[in-house]
Every structure is written in C-alpha cells, then in structure tokens.
Amino acid sequence: MYMFARLWVVLGLVCASTLVMAESIDINTATVDQFDQVMVGVGKSKAEAIVKDRETNGPFKTVDDLTRVKGIGAATIQQNRDKLTTSPSQPASPAPNPNPTPNKTR
C-alpha cells in the first residue's frame, strides 16, 4: 500500500510540473486571451494594452520591456517572469541587389 501511495505522489508531481511548464507564453506571439489566462495581475484590459503596444512599437526584446506598457510594472513582471519568454529576433532579409550582373552565356 505504501508503494502505491508513493507512486501517486510522484505521478502527481510529474503532472503538476508539466502543467506549470505548459503555462509559459511568448510575449511576442501571445494573444489577449493567453495573457489574461496566464499572467497574474493581468486582466483583459492590460492584456489588450500589451498586444496593442506590441503591434504599435514592434516586438519586445526582453521580458522587462513589458514595462513600456502602461499598468505593467516591475512587480507584475517579477510575479510572472517564470511564465514569460521572448522569441528571438528575426534577422533582417538582405536587400535586393539594385544592379544585378547580367547572366552571360556563351
């Protein structure tokens, strides 16, 4: 019986850690609903403000950049830091060559 109790405890811990890991969001791709559901202290209106800021000012480079959104301070970021990630910046595409060399065939 003791063995089954230990098994249930271990199984419960594994499931709980999986749920915690699943609640991580990328602040550069998250939707209003995702911000609202995952972040502590962030409701629908602050979530909308985050998405609007991202659309207006471009992607966040770091999680700390969320402080540029009115109503999101250092305390809110600290409460949620382990749930937030930022996607890597996309490298700029090379500019097209304005003077391409013609293809010489002989």
TORDRENSE-424150 format. One line per 8 residues: number of its first residue (from 1); their letters; for each residue y, z, x of N, C-alpha, C, O, CB. Coordinates in steps of 0.02 Angstrom, whole numbers. Glycine has a CB too. Layout:
BEGIN
NUM> a> Y Z X Y Z X Y Z X Y Z X Y Z X; ... $
% end
This chain:
BEGIN
1> mymfarlw> -59 0 41 0 0 0 63 0 44 112 -34 28 0 60 -47; 62 39 98 118 42 143 133 -27 173 191 -45 182 104 93 200; 80 -65 187 89 -131 216 125 -178 168 168 -217 189 20 -161 235; 108 -173 103 141 -216 54 215 -197 46 257 -241 37 106 -210 -14; 230 -133 49 299 -111 44 340 -139 103 396 -162 93 303 -34 43; 313 -136 162 347 -163 221 357 -238 215 409 -265 233 308 -148 286; 305 -272 188 310 -345 179 367 -361 131 405 -408 144 244 -373 152; 374 -324 76 427 -336 28 496 -323 59 544 -360 45 418 -293 -33 $
9> vvlglvca> 501 -273 100 565 -258 133 584 -315 180 641 -338 180 560 -191 173; 537 -337 220 550 -392 267 568 -455 229 615 -490 247 489 -405 313; 530 -470 177 544 -529 136 614 -525 105 650 -574 102 490 -537 81; 632 -466 81 698 -456 52 754 -467 102 805 -498 86 704 -388 23; 745 -443 163 795 -452 216 802 -526 234 858 -550 245 777 -412 277; 747 -561 238 749 -633 255 786 -670 201 829 -712 216 678 -661 264; 771 -656 138 805 -690 83 880 -674 81 921 -718 70 773 -671 16; 897 -612 93 967 -591 93 1006 -625 149 1062 -647 138 972 -514 100 $
17> stlvmaes> 976 -629 209 1012 -662 264 1020 -736 251 1070 -765 271 974 -651 330; 972 -767 217 978 -837 200 1035 -848 151 1072 -896 157 912 -863 171; 1042 -803 103 1096 -809 55 1164 -801 88 1211 -837 71 1088 -758 0; 1170 -755 134 1233 -744 169 1250 -806 210 1308 -828 210 1229 -681 214; 1202 -834 245 1215 -893 285 1233 -952 241 1273 -995 261 1154 -910 328; 1206 -957 182 1219 -1013 137 1289 -1011 109 1313 -1061 83 1169 -1013 80; 1323 -954 113 1390 -948 85 1445 -965 134 1502 -945 124 1399 -878 59; 1430 -1001 187 1480 -1022 235 1509 -1089 212 1473 -1133 190 1449 -1028 307 $
25> idintatv> 1575 -1095 216 1607 -1158 195 1652 -1185 251 1679 -1148 291 1648 -1147 131; 1658 -1250 252 1703 -1285 298 1770 -1291 263 1775 -1323 211 1674 -1356 319; 1822 -1261 291 1887 -1260 258 1920 -1329 255 1969 -1338 219 1933 -1212 293; 1894 -1377 292 1922 -1444 290 1887 -1489 239 1909 -1546 228 1918 -1475 358; 1834 -1465 209 1799 -1506 159 1785 -1468 94 1764 -1498 45 1734 -1531 188; 1796 -1403 93 1779 -1362 35 1822 -1380 -25 1880 -1400 -19 1787 -1288 51; 1792 -1373 -84 1827 -1386 -147 1860 -1321 -170 1849 -1268 -143 1778 -1413 -201; 1902 -1328 -221 1935 -1270 -251 1882 -1220 -275 1889 -1160 -263 1980 -1292 -310 $
33> dqfdqvmv> 1831 -1245 -308 1778 -1200 -333 1742 -1164 -277 1726 -1105 -283 1728 -1240 -375; 1730 -1198 -221 1696 -1166 -165 1739 -1110 -135 1713 -1056 -121 1679 -1217 -110; 1803 -1123 -126 1848 -1070 -101 1848 -1011 -149 1844 -953 -128 1920 -1098 -91; 1854 -1026 -212 1857 -974 -264 1793 -931 -265 1797 -870 -274 1868 -1006 -333; 1736 -962 -256 1672 -926 -260 1655 -888 -196 1626 -834 -200 1617 -974 -275; 1673 -915 -139 1650 -887 -75 1699 -837 -45 1679 -786 -18 1637 -942 -26; 1764 -851 -48 1812 -809 -14 1831 -747 -54 1848 -752 -113 1874 -849 1; 1829 -690 -21 1851 -626 -50 1927 -626 -53 1960 -642 -3 1823 -565 -10 $
41> gvgkskae> 1955 -609 -110 2028 -605 -117 2061 -671 -130 2123 -676 -130 2056 -576 -55; 2022 -723 -142 2050 -790 -157 2024 -811 -225 1964 -821 -235 2030 -842 -101; 2071 -819 -271 2054 -843 -338 2069 -917 -343 2081 -951 -293 2092 -804 -392; 2069 -941 -404 2079 -1012 -416 2147 -1037 -392 2151 -1091 -362 2071 -1027 -490; 2201 -999 -403 2267 -1024 -384 2276 -1027 -308 2305 -1075 -283 2321 -979 -414; 2250 -977 -272 2254 -980 -199 2209 -1035 -172 2226 -1069 -123 2235 -912 -167; 2151 -1045 -203 2106 -1098 -183 2139 -1166 -192 2133 -1210 -149 2040 -1095 -223; 2174 -1174 -247 2211 -1237 -259 2265 -1246 -207 2276 -1302 -183 2242 -1238 -329 $
49> aivkdret> 2299 -1192 -188 2352 -1196 -137 2322 -1217 -69 2354 -1255 -32 2388 -1129 -130; 2263 -1192 -52 2230 -1211 11 2215 -1286 12 2230 -1320 61 2164 -1170 22; 2186 -1310 -42 2168 -1381 -45 2231 -1425 -44 2232 -1476 -11 2127 -1396 -108; 2283 -1404 -80 2346 -1442 -81 2377 -1445 -12 2400 -1497 10 2395 -1412 -132; 2377 -1388 23 2404 -1386 91 2366 -1433 137 2395 -1469 177 2403 -1314 119; 2300 -1432 131 2258 -1475 173 2272 -1548 160 2275 -1589 206 2184 -1460 161; 2282 -1566 96 2296 -1636 78 2366 -1656 102 2376 -1714 121 2291 -1645 3; 2414 -1610 100 2483 -1624 120 2493 -1624 196 2525 -1669 223 2530 -1574 89 $
57> ngpfktvd> 2464 -1575 230 2478 -1564 301 2421 -1584 348 2428 -1579 409 2495 -1493 312; 2367 -1606 320 2310 -1627 362 2262 -1569 373 2273 -1513 350 2335 -1652 429; 2208 -1583 408 2154 -1534 417 2177 -1472 457 2224 -1475 497 2095 -1566 451; 2142 -1418 445 2153 -1356 482 2117 -1362 549 2059 -1382 550 2130 -1293 442; 2150 -1344 604 2118 -1346 669 2075 -1285 681 2022 -1289 712 2170 -1352 725; 2097 -1228 655 2060 -1166 661 2062 -1129 595 2102 -1144 551 2089 -1121 719; 2018 -1080 587 2018 -1039 527 2085 -1002 520 2110 -993 465 1960 -988 529; 2115 -982 576 2179 -947 575 2235 -990 547 2286 -963 525 2197 -924 644 $
65> dltrvkgi> 2228 -1056 547 2279 -1100 519 2287 -1090 443 2337 -1112 415 2261 -1172 533; 2240 -1056 412 2246 -1042 340 2309 -1001 325 2332 -999 268 2184 -1006 314; 2336 -967 375 2396 -926 364 2456 -970 347 2507 -943 324 2411 -884 425; 2452 -1035 358 2508 -1078 338 2511 -1086 262 2560 -1113 236 2501 -1147 372; 2460 -1064 227 2459 -1067 153 2490 -1002 126 2468 -947 144 2386 -1077 126; 2539 -1009 83 2572 -951 53 2520 -909 15 2482 -935 -25 2630 -972 5; 2520 -844 30 2473 -799 -3 2409 -785 36 2369 -743 17 2455 -826 -69; 2400 -822 92 2342 -811 135 2368 -780 199 2403 -812 238 2302 -878 149 $
73> gaatiqqn> 2350 -717 211 2372 -682 270 2315 -665 317 2257 -682 304 2409 -620 251; 2332 -631 370 2283 -613 421 2227 -569 391 2169 -575 412 2316 -577 479; 2244 -525 344 2193 -481 315 2142 -521 274 2082 -507 277 2227 -428 269; 2166 -570 237 2120 -613 198 2074 -652 245 2015 -659 232 2159 -661 152; 2103 -678 298 2062 -716 346 2010 -670 378 1952 -689 386 2106 -749 400; 2031 -610 397 1985 -564 429 1927 -546 383 1869 -541 405 2022 -500 451; 1941 -536 318 1889 -520 270 1838 -576 262 1781 -564 244 1919 -504 202; 1859 -637 276 1818 -696 262 1797 -735 324 1761 -785 318 1854 -741 216 $
81> rdklttsp> 1817 -714 382 1807 -753 443 1734 -775 452 1722 -832 473 1828 -712 503; 1686 -732 437 1616 -749 448 1590 -800 398 1534 -825 406 1574 -686 444; 1629 -816 347 1608 -864 296 1642 -932 305 1626 -979 269 1623 -837 226; 1688 -936 352 1729 -996 359 1717 -1033 424 1708 -1003 477 1803 -978 354; 1716 -1099 420 1710 -1142 479 1760 -1198 474 1789 -1210 421 1638 -1169 487; 1771 -1233 529 1812 -1293 528 1771 -1349 559 1736 -1340 609 1880 -1284 567; 1775 -1407 528 1739 -1464 555 1777 -1490 616 1838 -1483 619 1730 -1521 502; 1742 -1518 663 1777 -1544 723 1823 -1602 703 1809 -1639 656 1726 -1568 776 $
89> sqpaspap> 1878 -1607 739 1925 -1662 725 1891 -1728 740 1852 -1735 787 1989 -1654 768; 1907 -1776 699 1880 -1843 710 1923 -1877 763 1984 -1877 759 1880 -1884 643; 1891 -1907 813 1930 -1942 864 1965 -2003 832 1938 -2035 788 1886 -1964 923; 2024 -2017 857 2061 -2074 831 2025 -2138 851 1997 -2143 906 2134 -2075 858; 2026 -2187 807 1996 -2252 823 2041 -2288 872 2102 -2282 870 1985 -2295 758; 2011 -2326 917 2053 -2363 964 2094 -2415 927 2070 -2446 878 2009 -2396 1018; 2155 -2425 950 2198 -2475 919 2171 -2545 934 2144 -2557 988 2272 -2468 944; 2178 -2590 886 2154 -2658 899 2196 -2691 954 2256 -2679 959 2156 -2700 835 $
97> npnptpnk> 2164 -2732 993 2199 -2768 1047 2245 -2820 1017 2221 -2865 982 2148 -2800 1096; 2312 -2815 1029 2358 -2863 998 2353 -2933 1029 2372 -2982 997 2429 -2838 1005; 2327 -2938 1091 2320 -3003 1124 2248 -3015 1146 2233 -3011 1206 2368 -3008 1185; 2205 -3029 1099 2135 -3039 1120 2129 -3102 1161 2163 -3152 1148 2088 -3042 1059; 2085 -3100 1210 2073 -3159 1251 2026 -3206 1213 1974 -3185 1187 2042 -3139 1320; 2045 -3268 1211 2001 -3315 1176 1933 -3321 1211 1929 -3316 1272 2035 -3385 1171; 1883 -3332 1172 1816 -3339 1199 1808 -3409 1226 1808 -3457 1188 1764 -3323 1144; 1801 -3416 1292 1794 -3482 1322 1720 -3499 1328 1681 -3463 1358 1828 -3485 1393 $
105> tr> 1702 -3553 1298 1632 -3576 1304 1632 -3643 1336 1674 -3686 1322 1597 -3578 1234; 1585 -3653 1378 1580 -3719 1412 1514 -3750 1399 1500 -3804 1423 1591 -3713 1487 $
% end
